[in-house]
Amino acid sequence: MAMRTRTRKRTRWLIGRILLCILLGVSLATVVVTGRFWWQQQANRPTGSAATPEALKEKLEAYDKRADELERLLTLLLMVSTVYAIALGFSAYRQLKDAEKEIDRLPGEIASIKKAASEDLQEFVVKVESKFPLFADMDISIHAIMDQLIRLLPVIDSSEWSEKEYRRFTHEKGQEILFYEKTVAALVYFDLQRAGHIRQTVSEIYHGLGNFYGLKYHWEGKQDEDRERARFYLERAIHHDTENAGALNDRGYLAIYLDDPPDKSKAKTLFSKSLEVDPEQQRAKYDLAYLEHADGNYRRSQELLSEALLMKRWQNKSPARNRNSILYNRACAYARLGELEKAIVDLEEVFPDGADYTAAERTELVTQFKDDIRLNEDLYSLTQSEPFTARIKTIAARLS
């Protein structure tokens, strides 16, 4: 292999030298012919102005001779150009081959550079940890703090900011949350945009803190400071992870139920964004259906609720739930649309004979039902038309 390589190199070297010699020889011949042509032209220039036949003949012969020499000169120049073009082509070919060899060597060189850089970086890390042992386990400590906070905070995809959810926070747990909250504030000094996995975890922590202060606001005297903290943390959660569907939903929930006055436009934007991020969730459809119903868009509300019933997840990884609430709200939409048979079918499924109406969700629905059958409310039309009036009375008797 080495012998072949040396043979090829020697052949190219000989070809290059031969072309160079030819080019030099032709160039020298061109200079000689051009000089001779110029000298003869100067020597044959007529010196007088006589126009005798002999003088004219001599001049014509001189012109004819110069024309022949000019033709030979042009031919020689063409040869020079051809040889020059061949030499340039050969040179370009050699440069291309040399470039290909360099490219072939690049992967190996790059791998070598990466390996050297990795070794230097590892050596640097070891030196930093030996000089500053405080930083050695910082990453582990950060993850431990995050895991502890997530364990303490409200369920990330919780939909009910209920008193039961809040009362599980004992005074001791509340103080623990406040302690870790101050620790998490130090993360502002880190560029989390460059650490995707940490950024998402921090987003969930801010989400949980937002829920904690939202619950605290709702069940402890509605202190403005708690409401503002809830809003701040939920918006921080969205800032660090714009695809945090749970934070988007809870910020929308806050805009409807905790903001004063309620900001339904902002809530609709947030729920729509959450649904765009996670189209297979029930919760955003359920919340959007509520807003559409409040705006009088009953058909759109009914469509969203029907779609929500087909979903297998409530939000994030939690399974589908709140079927009775979805059916009840769809019955209200059907009743507003005048589709009374569909409305009563949904209500009879929500309030079947022999069901336990002491559970929390059913208790709330019973109260809502008693309000909605009143004059001008959602289910009032069912009380004014047979056979629906009798069926409504049957349901009402079960709930009394």
N, C-alpha and C positions, 0 to 999 in steps of 0.2 A: 504493500500500500504506500509506504514511504517512497519507494523507488518510482512508482507511477506519478506521485505528486511532484517529485523532483523533475521527472521527464516533461510533465506538462508545463511546469514553470520555465524550463530551459527552452521548450518550443516557443512559448509566448515571447520569451526574451529575444530569441533569434528573429522571429517575425517582426517584432517591434523595431529591432535594429535595422533590418532590411528595409522596412518602410521608411525609416528615418533617413537612411542613405539615399534611397530613391528620391525622396522629397528634396533632399539637399542638392542632389545632382540635377534634378529638373529645374530647381530654383536657380542654380548657377547657370545652366544653359539659357534660361529665360533672360537672366541679366545680360549674358554675352550677346545674345541675339538682339535684345532691345538696344543695347549700346551700339552694336554694329549698324542696326537699322537707323538709329539717330545720326551716327557719324556719316553714313552714306548720304542720308538726306541732306546734311549740311554740306557735304563735299559736292554733291550733284546739283546744288542750287544754281540756276543760271546767273551769270554775272552781267550779262548785257541785255539789251532790249531788242536785238535784231531778230527778225522772224523769217530767216532763210529756210528753205526746205531741209537742208542738212541739220540746222539747229532744232527745228521742230521734230525731225525724226529722232535725233539724239534724246530730246526731252521725253518723247513718248516711250522710247526704250527704257529710259530711267524710271518713268512712272510704272511701267509694266513690271520691272524688276522689283521696285519697292512694294508693289501690290502682292507679288509672290512672297516676298519676305514677311509682309504683314500677315498673310494667311498662315505662314508657318509659325509666326509669333502667337497668333490666336490659338492655333492647334496646341502649341506648347503650353500656353496658359490654361487651356482646358485640361490638359494632362496633369498640370500642377494641381488644379482644383480637385480633380478626381482622386489623385494620390492623397491630397490633404483630407478629403472626405473619408477615405478608407482609413487613414491614420486616426482621425477623430472617432470613427465607429469602433475601431479596435480598442482605443483608449477607454471609450465609454463601456465597452463590453468587459474589460478588465476591472473597471471601477465597480460595475454591477456585481461581478463575481466576488470581489472583495467585500462589498456591502452585504451580500448574502451570507458570507462566512461570519461577518460581525453579528448579523441578526441571529444566526444559529447559536452563537455563543451567549446571546443575551439572557435566555431563561436560566442558564446555569449561573451567570453572574448575578442576576436578580435574586435567585434563591440564596446565593452566598451572602449577598448584602442583607437580605431579610434575616437570615440566621445570625449574622454578626450583630445586627441591630437588636434582635430579640435577646441575645446573650448580654449585650451592653445594658439593655433595659432591665433585665432581671438582676444584673449586678448592681444597678443603681437602686432598685427597690430594696434589695438586701441591705445596702449601705444606709438607706433612709430609715428602714425599720430598726437597724442596729443603733443608729444615732438617736432616733425618735421613736421609742417603743410604743408611745401613745397611739401612733397611727397604724400600728401593725394589724389590729383587729377592728379598725373603724368600720369597715364594710359589714362585718359580722354584727357589730353593735347596732348599726343603723337598721339592718334587717330584723334584729331582735326587737327593737323599739317598735318598728312597724307592725310586726306580728302581734305584739302585745296590745297595741292600740286597736288594731282591727278586731281582736278578740273582745275588747271591752266595748267598742262602739256599737251603735244600733246596726241591725242587719242592713247590709249595703243596698239590697233591692227591696227594702220594706216599703209597702204601699200605705200602711195605716199608721199615722202618727198618733197612736192610741195611748191612753193613760196606762194601760197594762204594759205597753212597750216601755214607757218611761219609768214606771214604778220599779222595774227590775234593777234600776240603777240605785244601789244603796249609797249612803253618804260616803262610805269608804271607796266605792268604785268611782263615784263622782270626783273625789279628790285625786284618785289615780289618773283619771282622764285629764284633769287640769294640769297635773304634773307633766305628763307626757306631751300635752299640748304645747307647753313651753319648750320642751326639747325639740319638737318637730319644727318650731319656728326657726331654729338654727339652720335648717335645710335651705333657707333663702340664700345662704352664702355659696351654695353649690350650683353649678350650671346643670340643672336637671334636664335641659333640652337635649343634652348629649348622652343621656343615660335612659334609654327608653323603658327598660324593665323597672327601674327605680321610679321613674316619672309616673308610671301607671299606678304603682303601689302608693305613692304619695298622693295621687289624685283620689284614690279610694279612702285614704286617711282623712283628707280634707272633706270628702263626701260624708264620712261617718261623723266628723265633728260638726258639719252643717246640720245633719239630722239630730244630733244630740242637742244642739242649741235651739233647733226648731221645736223639739219636744219640750225642752225646758221653758221656752217662751209660751207654748200653748198651755202648759199645765202648772206654771208657777207665776201667775199674775200678769202675764203678757208684758214683761219688761222689754222696753225698746232696745236695750243693749243686747239682750239675747237674740232678738229678731235680726238685728244688724250683723251679729256674729254668724248666725245661720246663713244669711245672705252672702256674707263675705266668704265663708268657707266653701259653700257650694259653688260660688263663682270661681274660686281658686281651683277647685276640683276640675271644673270644666276647662279652665285655662291650661292646666297641666295635661289634660287628656280630653280633647274635644270630642272623642268618641265614647266617653263614659256615659252610656245610656241611662244608668241609674241616677247619676248626678243631674243630668238634663231633666229627667222626670221629676226629681224631688225639688229642683229649683222652680220648675213649672208649678208644682203643687204649692210651693211657698208663695208664688206670685198670685195664686187664686185664693188660698185660704188664710195666709198669714200677712200678706202685704195689705196695707191700708192706705188708699183704696185698692181693691183687687186689680191686678194688671193682667187682664185676660188676653190682651194682644201679645204680651211677652210670653205668657204661658203657652199660647198656641204655637208660637215660633219655636219654643223649647221642645214641646211635645213632637212637633213635626220633625225637628232635627234628630230627636231620639229615635223616631220611627224610621228615618232615613238611615241611621247608623245600624239599627237592628229591626228590620221589617217583620221578623217572625215573633215579636213579642205582643202580648195582650195589652200591657199596661198603657202604652202610648195611645193605642187605638181607643181604649176605654176612656182615657182622659180627654182625648180630642172629641169623642162622641159627646161627652158632657158639655164641652164648650159649644159644639154645633147645636145641641139641643137648646142651650141657653140663648143662642142667637136666632132660634126659630127655624134652623135648618134640620127639620126632623128626619127627612129622608136620608140625608148624609149621616146623621147620628145613627139611624137604624142600620145603615150599611156597615159602618165602622164596628158596631156592636156584633153584627152577624159575622164579620170577619174575625173579631176577637174570639168568638166562640170556637173557631176552627184552629186557633193557635194552640201549640203544645207547651209553650213556655209563658209564664207571666212576665218575667224580665230576667235578664242575665241567665243564670243556670237554674232558677227556681221553677218548679212545675206550674202548669196552668192552674188557676184558682179563681175564686170570686164568681163562679158560674151563676149563682143566684142573683147577685147584684147586676151582672151583665144582662141576664134575662129580664129582670125587673125594669131596668132602664130601657131595654128594647120594647117592652110592653107599653111603657109611657110614650115612646116615639110612635108605635103603631096606633095607639089611641088618638094621638094628635093628628095622625094622617087619616083617621077614619077607618082604619083596617081593624075593626073591633074583634073579629074572630081570632086573628093572629094575636092580638093583645091579650085576650082572655086565656088563650092556650098557654102563653108564656107565664101569666100570673098563676094559673093552676099548677104549673110545674114548680114555680117558686114556693107556693103555699099548698102542698099536697095534704090530703087528709091523714091525720095521725103523726105528722112531723113534730119534732121538738122545737118549739119556738122560743126557748130560753137561751139558745146559743147567741153569741154576741152579734154575728152578722144578721141572723134572722130577727133579733130584737130591733136592730136599726131599721130593717126593711119593714117590719110591722108598723113602727112609728111613721115611716115614710108613706106607707100605703094609706094609713088613716088620714094623713094630710092630703094625699093626692086625689082622693075621691070627693073632696069638697068642691064647691062651686068654683068654676074657672080653672081648676087645677088639671094636671095631666090626665087623670083617669076618670074625670067627672062624666065624660060622654058615655062611659060604660054603665053608669047608674041610671041613665035616662032612656035606655032602649032595651026591650026584651029581644031575645032571652038572656041578654047579658046582665040585666039588672038582677035577675034571680041568682045567677052564678056569682056575681059580685057579693050579694048578700050571704051566700054560702061561705065564701072565703072570709068575709068579715066575721061571721059567726065562729069560724075556727080560731080567729085571732083574738076574740074577745076574752 
